[in-house]
Amino acid sequence: MSLFDDGGRDRHALAGIDDQIKAFETRDSLRRGAVRTDNAVANDDAPVVQVVTQIITQALRDRASDVHIEPRADRLRIRYRIDGVLHDVLDLPGSMGPAVVSRIKILGGMNIVERRRPQDGQIGMEVEGRAVDIRVSTTSVVGGEKVVLRLLDKSRPLLGLPQLGMPDKMAERYSTLLRSPYGMVICGGPTGSGKTTTLYGSLGELDRPERNIMTIEDPVEYTVSSINQIQINEPAGVTFAGGLKSILRQDPDVILVGEVRDAETARIAVQSALTGHFVLSSLHATDAAAALHRLLDMGIEPFLVASSVTAVVSQRLVRRICPDCREYYDPSPEELAFLAALGHRGSAGGLLRGAGCDSCARTGFLDRIGVYELLPVTDGIRELVLRRAPHGEIHERARRDGMRTLHDEALRLVAAGVTTPAEVLRTIYLAGGPK
């Protein structure tokens, strides 16, 4: 077992893990290769139980969103995704793999005997006084079973739009669009780009005693006492499309659809927006114009898309430069060429980056901020949607209407010393540059 040097990240939760590993290995010969719900994986005092608890506890302390447990030839690699980037954290003996996976499956209510087929589960637990929901996914790989834990910290506060990183003028325009009595607002972006956080920030603007707000999500990531929330449960027959139909019979004013995944859900959401409801939803799309095309590609008629969609927000998350180790540096010719291609004219005195310190675990970054583009559906955009204009034409018209693109906003953050060109390239840059 080895702990990788992380430059001072608090490892207190993992401090006693060596003793647990030794205790496990002394009994390993009795259960090597077995999958049993005995003391090895079920007793709260068993070494493997303590190891799993310590891994989860430290992940929460490190603000990790995901924990990856990966079998290798002779070891079990543990990695945390922190601020969107995976970090090696811990190596366990390979012999612990089956027991660690079995323990997690027991917690998640999964079948510990089935090793070949992928499984999904859910764990609800309290860690250091914080309520945490954990989504579990297992799959068979060479060497054993890989497990990914998605950590949902229920104690996280809901953030307002300015706190998410939306500039003041954009937040003001977006708030105005949210006050529409009906219509549909789409939040687009890839997985892990913060769409759900933005949607709940939007709900915070809409949450009033006189409104009936209902959501359907998979999973419910934020619990809000004043909002009626439905959790997807496909084995029980609760799907996005079916749940959305039931919501429409509950006299809603505002509806949040966690994700539009299929044509049926998209069609019901669009029709809901046209019949007097205000609908918020997320959609996987590379940018705002692409989100409109996604609806068209799902088979939704252009006149329905043009009539129902009020605005599209596209977003990414970039890491912030650590405030405790900020320093100026001279960018490389490659960075300068990249910034010039995006229209950046350079900064006197160089650019800022994080040198790496104990606060940021030597990464130079601490926390993340949203990068947004807002596309209001104007009359000009509606005309383009009605004739199914190409993506580039819609994008260019939106720019002429005043839309600041993801690239524009990313360069603003670089110039302000919030993030770095390398981070923009990693998270936002699209082949071909700005359109």
N, C-alpha and C positions, 0 to 999 in steps of 0.2 A: 504494500500500500504506500502511496506517496501523495502528499498534498503539494500541488503546484504553487510556486511562489507567485503571489498575486499582489505584492507590493503593499501589504498591510491591511487587506480587507479583513474585517472581523470574522474570525473562525471559531469563536467561543463555542458555538453549537456543535462543532465537529471535534472539539478538543479531546474528548475521551473515546474517539472512535477506534483507536488502535487497540484498546483493551477489549472492546466488543468484538473486533475481528479475531483477536487471539482466542477469545472464549468460543467463538463460532468454530474456528479451525480445530480446536481440541475435540469437537464432537462431529467434525465433518465426515469422518470415515463411516459413521453410523447412518448417515442419510445422504451421502453423495449420489446425485442423480435422482433422488426420490422426490415426489411431490405429495406431501401429506399435510393435513391440517393438524399437526401436533404442536408441541411446545416450540419447535423451531420457527414457526411462522405465526402462531396464534397467541402464545403466552406473552403478556405485556412486558415481562422481564427478560424474554429471550433476546440474545444478542442481535439477531437480524431485525427484530422489531425495533430495538433501540437505534440501529443504524438507519432504518427507513425514516424514523421520526426525526433524527438529527439532520438527515439530508433535506427533508422538507422544511424544517425549522430554519436552517441556514439559508435555504433558497429564499424564504420570505424576508429574512434580514437583509439579504443582498438585492432585494427588489427584483428577483428573477420572475419572468413571466412563464417560463417553461423549464422543466427538468428533463434531460435526456439520459436514460440509463441504457447503455449499449454494451452488449457482450463482445469481447475480443478473444483471441486465442487463449490467453492466459490471465486475462484481467477483465474487470467490469468497469468501463469508463463512465464517469458521471460528469455531465456538463450542464451549466446553467445558461439560459438565454437572458442576458441583462441588457436593457436598452437596445434590444433588437439584434444583439450579437452574441454568439455562443462562446463560452469560456470553459476550458478544461478546469475542473475543480478538484476531482478526487479519483484515485484508482483503488478499486477493491480487488481482492483475489477472485479469479474467475470462478472458483468453486462456490462463491456466494451468490452467483447469478440466479440459479433456479429458486433459491430460498427468498431472495429479495423480490423477485417477480411474483412468487406465490403470496408473499405478505401483502403486496400491493393489490393483487387480485382479490384477496379476502376483504380488504378494506373497501374495494370498489364493487363488491357483490358480483364478482365475475367467476367464471368456471376455471378452477385452478388445474383441472385435469387436461383441458383442451390447450395444447401448445402450438398447434399448426395453423389454426385459423385466427385472423385478426379479431380482437374483441374491444369493446368500449365499455367504460364504467364511470361511475361518479362517486367521489368521496366527499363527505361533509365532516369537517373537524374543526376544533378550536386549537390554535397554536399561539401560545404566549398571550392569551386574552383576545386574540383576533379570530373572528369567524372566517373560515376559508372553505371555498368550494374547489374541488380538484377534479378536472376531467382527465380520465385515464384512457390511453390508447396503447394497445399492445399489437405487435406483429412479429411473425417469425422471420428471422434473418439467419445468415450463416453464422453459426456459433451459439445460437440460442434464441431468446426472445428479447426484442427491443421494446422499451416502455418510454412513453412520453407523458409527462404530467403537465397539464395546463393549470396554473395556479390563478384563482380568481379571489382576490382579497376583498371580502365584503365590507371591510372597514374603510376602504378608499373613499375619500370625499368626491362628490360630483363637482366638476369644474365648469365654470362659466366660459363663454366663447372667448373673451380676451385672454383668460388664463391658458387656453389651449394653444394660443399662438396666433389666432386670427387677428390681423391688423385692425385698428380701431374703425377705419372707414369701411372695411369689408364686413366687420362684425355688425356695424350699424345698418348696412344695406341688407345683410342676411337677416337681422332681427326684424326689419321691415317686411321682408318676404315671409317670415314665419307668422306674421299677423294676418296673413290671408285667411279668409273664412273657409276656403276649401282649396283643393289642389294637392299636388304631390311634390315633395322635395326629396331628392335622391342624394345620398352620400356615397360617392364612388371611391374605389381604391383597392389595392391588393390586400390579401390577408395580413393582419397585424399592423395595419396602417392607422389604427385608432378610430375607425368609423363608428363603432358603438359608443365610444366616449363622446364623440361629436354629437351623435344623435341624442344622447342623454343630456348633453349641454343644451341642445335645442329644446328638449322637453322642459328643462328648467325654465326656459323663457316662456313656455306655454302653460305651465302648471298653475292653474287657478281653481278655487273652490267651485266655480260655476261650470267647469268643464269636466266631462267624463273622458279621461285619457286611458286607453287600453293598449297593451303591447302584446306581441307574440314573438318569442325569442327562443333561440337554441344555442347556449343556455341563457337563462336570466342572469346577467353579469352584475347588475346593480339592482338592489331591492329598494324601492321607494314606497313609503307607506301610503302616499296620496294617489298612487297610480295602480290600476288593475293590470296585473301582469300574468301572462299565460306561458307556461313552459312546454316546449315541444316534447312529445312523448310518442314516437312513431310506433313502438310495440303496442301502445294502447290506442292507436289510431288518431292521435292528435298531431296533424301535420300543419305546415304553414297554410296551405290552401284551405283545409278543413277548419282550422282554428280561425282563419280570417273570415270565413263565412259565418261562423258562430259569433264573432265580434260584431259583425254588422247587425245582428239581432239584439245587441246589447245597448242600443241607443248611444253610440260613441260620438264624440266631437273630434277627438284626435286619435289617430291610430298609428302605432309604430310597428312596422314589419321588420323584424331583425335582419332578414336577408331575403331578397328576391332570387330564388334559386331555379325556378322553372316557369314555363309559360302560363300555367294555370294560376299560380300565385301572382304573377305580374298582371294578368288580365283582371283578376279580382281587385288588386290594389288600384289599378288605373280606373276601373269602374267606380270604386269607392270614392276616389278623388273627384269624379265627375258627378256624383250624386250628393254632394254637399258635405263630404268629410275632408278633413285635413290629414294627409297621409305622409309619414316619414318612413324612409326605407333605405337600406344599404344595398349596394350592388357592386360586384367585382368588375372594375373597369380601369383602364390605364389613365384616363383623364376624363374631364367633364363631358367633352363631345362624344367620347367613346361610350359613355353611359347611355346616352340617347340612342346610339346605334345598337347597344346591347338589347334594349327593349324592342327595337325594330327587328333585330335578328331572332328574337323569341317569337316572332309572329304577331306582335301587337300592331294593329293598323296605324299608319302614320298620323291619321287625323285624330286618333285617340291619344297618342303620345303628345302631339302638338297641343291638344286641348287640355290635357290633365297635368302635365309636368310644369311646375312653376319655376323651379330652379334646380340646378345640379351643383353640388359641391364635390370637388375631387381633392384628395389629400394624401400626404405621406408623413412619416415621422422621421426626423433627423436628430442625431445626438447633439446635445449642447456641449460646448467647450467648458471644461471644468473651471469654475470661477477661482479656485485656489491655486491653479498653476498656469494661468494664461500667460502667454509670451508672444512677442512679435517674431516673425521669421520671414526670410526672403523666399517666396514661392519658387518652385522649380520651373524650368521652361515648359514642361508638360502641363503643369497646373495653370501657368499663364496662358498657354494655348487653349486649354479647355475653357477657362473663364472668358477669353476673348471670343471663342466660338459662341458663347451664350450671351455676349454683349457687354461683358464687364470691362470697364475702362481702367482698372487698376486702382490701388489705394496707396496714398503716400505713407511711407514708413513700413510697408509690408502688410502681411496678413496675420491674424491671430490664430493660435492653436494651443492645445493643452500639452504641457511638457510631461505630465504624468506625476502623480503624487499619491500619498496615502488615501486622500479623500476619494479619488476616482479609481483606486486599485491600479494605478500606473497606466490607465488607458487614455488619459487626457480628456475624457468625456464624463459628464455626470447628468443623467436624466435626458429627456427628449422633449422636443417641441414640434407642434404640427406645422406643416407647410400646406397652404390651401390655394385653390383657385375656385372662384365663384362664377357660375354661368347662369345669369337670369335668362329665362326663356322669353325673349322679346318677340315682337311681331316679325322681325327679320329672321330670327332663329326658327320661328314656327313655319314660315314659308319654306325654309330650307328642309325642315323635317318632313313637311308635306310632300315634297318631291324627292325625298330620300337622297339628299345631297351628300357627297362624300364627306368623310370625317374632316379632311383638311379644310374644306370650304366652310363647314360649321365652326371649326376652331378659329379660322381667320375672321369670320364675321363677328364672333364673340369678342375677339381682340379689338376689332374696330368699335364695338359697342362699349369698350372700356374694361374688359376682363383682364386681370393680371394673372399670368399663367404660373404654373408650378415653378418654371425656370425663373421667372421674374421674382417671385417671392423667395426662392432659394438664394438668388444673388443678393437680395436685400439682407438676408440673414448673414451671408458671408461678409458683406460690407460692414454690417453692424457688429461683427466679431462674435456672433452667436454660434456659428458652426464653421466648418472648414470645406474647402473645395473637394477634398477626398470624400467627405461624408455626402456631399451633394451627388458626386459621381456614383457612390455606392447605392444610394436610395432613390434618386429622382431621375437622373439623366436617362433619356431615351435615345436610342440609335437615331442618328440624323439630326439631333439637336432640336432647338425650339422651332416650331412651325410658324 
